[in-house]
C-alpha cells in the first residue's frame, strides 16, 4: 500500500487545516503529467495560500529553450491541485500570473471554506490515481464519437480548444525534419501496431501563443486526460511535435491557422487488461515547501 509522507512533518503537524489540505493537494498534484517526466514545478504552502513556481533547474535547455513545455507541465499540476481540492470539498480562488515582475510565479491559490464535493468532482479526483500515459497498441475498436466530443467539451471548459483530426489531416512532423515533410493519420496503419489503425489524434490549441496560454493548455491537458481516464480511454500526449518552431508553424498552417498548437494527443481504446505503469514521481520534499506565517 502506498504511503503519504508530508514534506516537513513538524511544520505540517502545527499547520492549519487549510495548510494541511493544500499540502496534501500539492502532493496529489505531483502525479500530473509533465514533458519527459521532468516535473518542473515547486509548491510553497503558507496557511491558506499555495504558490506554484517554475523550477528552472528542471527545464530542458535544448528541447525547450523558451519554457513553453515547462509552463504546460506546470499548468497540468495546477489543474491536478484544483481537482484534488474540488474532490475533497474546498472552495478556493486561483490567481494566475499574480506578479508581473515575477514571471516564474505561475499561480496563487487561496482556500476560503469547506464545501460539499459533488460526485463528479470526487470521480475526477479519484481518476488522478488511476491515470496513466499509455503508449501501448490500442484495441481493434473505434473510439466512440460521443467520448471524443466529451473530451473536446472538457478542453473548452478550460478555455482551450481540442481539434479532432480526420484521417487525412497532418498529425505530426519529425523533429528536425524538413517542415514540408508530414506524417498523415491515414499513413499510420502501415507502420503502426495492428490496434493503432483505430487510433484517433487530436490537437490541443490556444487562441494566443504566450505563457498565459501555455499554462492554460497544461490545465486543459490535465482535464482531458482525467476525463479520458473516467471514460476508460487510453491516451498518450505527443509533445515532441512542439519542440521545433518550424514544426509548430507548419502544423498551424496545415490546420488552417485556427490557433496555436500546444500538444498532440493519441487516443484509443485500451487493449491490455493490465494498466500501464506509472512514471516515478519526484519526492514531495523536492517539490513542496510548507512555511508558517
C-alpha positions in Angstrom: 0.0 0.0 0.0 1.3 3.5 -0.9 2.0 5.8 2.0 1.9 9.6 2.2 4.8 11.5 3.8 4.4 15.2 4.3 7.4 17.3 3.3 8.1 18.6 6.8 6.4 16.5 9.5 6.9 19.0 12.3 5.6 22.0 10.3 2.7 20.0 9.0 1.7 18.9 12.5 1.4 22.5 13.6 -0.2 23.9 10.4 -3.8 25.0 9.9 -6.4 22.7 8.4 -6.2 24.8 5.2 -2.4 24.4 5.0 -2.8 20.6 5.5 -5.4 20.5 2.8 -3.2 22.4 0.4 -0.1 20.3 1.2 -2.0 17.1 0.6 -3.4 18.6 -2.7 0.1 19.6 -3.8 1.3 16.0 -3.1 -1.6 14.7 -5.2 -0.7 17.2 -7.9 2.7 15.5 -8.1 1.1 12.8 -10.3 0.4 15.3 -13.0 1.8 14.6 -16.5 4.9 16.5 -17.5 7.1 16.7 -20.6 9.8 14.0 -20.4 8.7 13.4 -16.8 10.6 16.4 -15.7 8.0 17.7 -13.1 9.4 21.2 -13.3 7.4 22.8 -10.5 7.6 23.8 -6.9 4.8 24.5 -4.4 5.0 26.7 -1.4 2.2 26.4 1.2 1.6 29.0 3.9 -1.6 28.9 5.9 -4.4 29.1 3.4 -2.3 30.0 0.3 -0.3 27.9 -2.1 2.0 29.3 -4.7 3.1 27.4 -7.9 6.5 28.3 -9.2 8.6 27.1 -12.1 11.6 25.0 -11.2 14.1 26.2 -13.9 16.6 23.6 -12.8 14.3 21.1 -14.5 14.0 23.0 -17.8 15.3 21.3 -20.8 17.5 23.9 -22.4 17.9 22.2 -25.8 14.4 21.0 -26.4 12.5 23.7 -24.5 14.6 26.9 -24.6 11.6 29.3 -24.2 10.0 27.2 -21.4 6.7 26.6 -23.2 6.8 22.9 -22.3 7.8 23.6 -18.8 4.9 26.0 -18.5 2.5 23.5 -20.0 3.7 20.9 -17.4 3.1 23.4 -14.6 -0.4 24.0 -15.9 -1.1 20.3 -15.6 0.0 20.2 -12.0 -2.1 23.3 -11.3 -5.2 21.5 -12.6 -4.4 18.4 -10.6 -4.2 20.5 -7.5 -7.5 22.2 -8.3 -9.1 18.7 -8.9 -7.8 17.5 -5.6 -9.3 20.4 -3.8 -12.6 20.0 -5.7 -12.8 16.4 -4.7 -12.1 16.9 -1.0 -14.6 19.7 -0.7 -12.7 23.0 -0.6 -13.7 26.3 -2.2 -10.7 28.4 -3.5 -9.7 31.2 -5.7 -6.9 30.9 -8.3 -4.9 34.0 -9.4 -2.7 33.2 -12.4 0.4 35.2 -13.0 -0.3 37.3 -9.8 3.0 39.3 -10.0 4.1 40.6 -13.5 7.5 41.3 -12.0 7.9 37.6 -11.1 7.2 35.5 -14.2 8.2 32.3 -12.5 5.3 32.6 -10.1 2.6 30.9 -12.2 -0.3 30.9 -9.8 -1.5 31.6 -6.3 -4.3 29.6 -4.8 -6.2 30.7 -1.7 -8.6 28.5 0.2 -11.8 30.1 1.5 -14.1 27.5 3.1 -15.3 23.9 3.2 -18.0 22.9 0.7 -19.8 19.7 -0.3 -17.9 17.9 -3.0 -20.1 16.9 -5.9 -19.9 13.3 -7.2 -18.2 14.4 -10.5 -15.5 16.2 -8.5 -14.9 13.1 -6.5 -14.6 11.0 -9.6 -12.1 13.4 -11.2 -10.1 13.3 -8.0 -10.1 9.5 -8.0 -9.1 9.5 -11.6 -5.7 11.1 -10.7 -4.6 7.9 -9.0 -5.8 5.8 -12.0 -4.4 7.9 -14.9 -1.5 6.6 -16.9 0.2 7.6 -20.1 -0.5 4.6 -22.3 1.8 4.3 -25.4 0.9 0.6 -26.0 -1.0 -0.6 -29.0 -4.8 0.0 -28.8 -7.7 -2.4 -29.1 -9.1 -3.0 -32.6 -12.1 -0.9 -31.7 -13.1 2.6 -32.8 -13.3 5.3 -30.2 -16.9 6.2 -29.7 -17.6 9.6 -31.2 -19.5 10.7 -28.1 -16.4 10.3 -25.9 -14.3 12.3 -28.3 -16.9 15.1 -28.2 -16.8 14.9 -24.4 -13.0 15.4 -24.5 -13.5 18.5 -26.7 -16.1 19.9 -24.3 -13.7 19.3 -21.4 -10.9 21.3 -23.1 -13.3 24.1 -23.9 -14.2 24.3 -20.2 -10.6 25.3 -19.5 -10.6 27.9 -22.3 -8.6 25.8 -24.7 -9.7 24.0 -27.9 -9.4 20.4 -29.0 -9.3 19.8 -32.7 -10.1 16.2 -33.7 -8.1 15.2 -36.7 -9.6 13.4 -39.7 -7.6 10.5 -41.3 -6.2 12.9 -44.0 -5.1 15.6 -41.5 -1.5 16.0 -40.7 -0.7 14.9 -37.2 3.0 15.3 -36.7 6.3 16.3 -38.1 9.6 14.5 -37.5 11.8 16.5 -35.1 14.4 18.3 -37.1 12.9 17.2 -40.4 12.0 19.3 -43.4 8.8 21.3 -42.4 7.3 20.2 -45.7 7.6 16.5 -44.8 4.5 15.5 -42.8 3.0 12.3 -41.5 -0.7 11.9 -42.1 -3.1 9.9 -40.0 -4.0 7.8 -43.0 -0.4 6.7 -43.2 -0.2 5.3 -39.7 -1.7 1.8 -40.0 1.0 0.8 -42.5 3.7 1.4 -39.9 2.0 1.0 -36.6 0.9 -1.9 -34.5 -2.4 -3.5 -35.6 -4.5 -1.8 -33.0 -3.3 1.6 -33.9 -5.4 1.7 -37.1 -8.1 2.7 -34.7 -6.1 5.5 -33.1 -7.6 8.9 -33.2 -5.4 12.0 -32.9 -6.3 15.5 -31.7 -4.5 18.8 -31.2 -4.9 20.9 -28.1 -4.6 24.5 -29.3 -4.9 28.0 -27.9 -6.0 31.4 -29.3 -2.7 33.1 -28.4 0.9 32.0 -28.1 2.2 33.3 -24.8 3.0 31.9 -21.3 -0.6 32.5 -20.1 -1.8 30.3 -23.0 0.8 27.7 -22.3 -0.3 27.4 -18.7 -3.9 27.1 -19.8 -3.0 24.4 -22.3 -1.5 22.4 -19.4 -4.6 22.8 -17.3 -6.7 21.6 -20.3 -4.4 18.7 -20.9 -4.8 17.5 -17.3 -8.6 17.9 -17.6 -8.8 16.0 -20.9 -6.6 13.2 -19.5 -8.7 12.8 -16.4 -11.9 12.8 -18.4 -10.4 10.1 -20.6 -9.5 8.1 -17.6 -13.0 8.2 -16.3 -14.2 7.2 -19.8 -11.7 4.3 -19.8 -9.8 5.7 -22.8 -6.1 5.2 -23.4 -4.3 8.5 -24.2 -0.7 9.5 -24.7 0.5 13.1 -25.3 2.9 13.6 -28.2 4.9 16.7 -27.2 7.9 16.3 -29.4 5.9 17.8 -32.3 6.2 21.1 -30.4 9.9 21.1 -29.9 10.8 22.6 -33.3 9.4 26.0 -34.1 9.1 25.2 -37.8 7.1 22.1 -37.0 4.7 24.1 -34.8 4.2 26.7 -37.6 3.7 24.0 -40.2 1.1 22.2 -38.1 -0.7 25.5 -37.5 -0.8 26.3 -41.2 -2.0 22.8 -42.1 -4.8 23.2 -39.6 -5.9 26.3 -41.3 -4.4 28.8 -38.8 -7.2 28.1 -36.3 -4.9 28.7 -33.3 -1.5 27.8 -31.8 -0.9 24.0 -31.3 0.2 23.0 -27.8 0.3 19.2 -27.8 -1.0 16.3 -29.9 -2.9 13.5 -28.3 -3.1 9.9 -29.4 -6.4 8.4 -28.3 -7.8 4.9 -28.4 -9.5 2.1 -26.5 -7.1 0.2 -24.3 -6.2 -3.3 -25.4 -4.4 -4.6 -22.3 -6.3 -5.5 -19.1 -3.3 -4.5 -17.0 -2.9 -0.8 -16.5 0.2 0.9 -17.9 3.0 1.6 -15.4 3.0 4.9 -13.6 6.1 7.1 -14.0 8.1 7.7 -10.9 7.3 10.9 -9.0 9.7 13.3 -7.5 9.8 13.1 -3.7 7.4 15.5 -2.1 10.3 17.2 -0.2 11.7 18.3 -3.6 8.5 19.9 -4.8 6.7 21.2 -1.8 7.7 23.7 0.9 5.4 24.3 3.8 6.1 27.5 5.6 4.4 29.2 8.6 3.5 32.8 8.7 
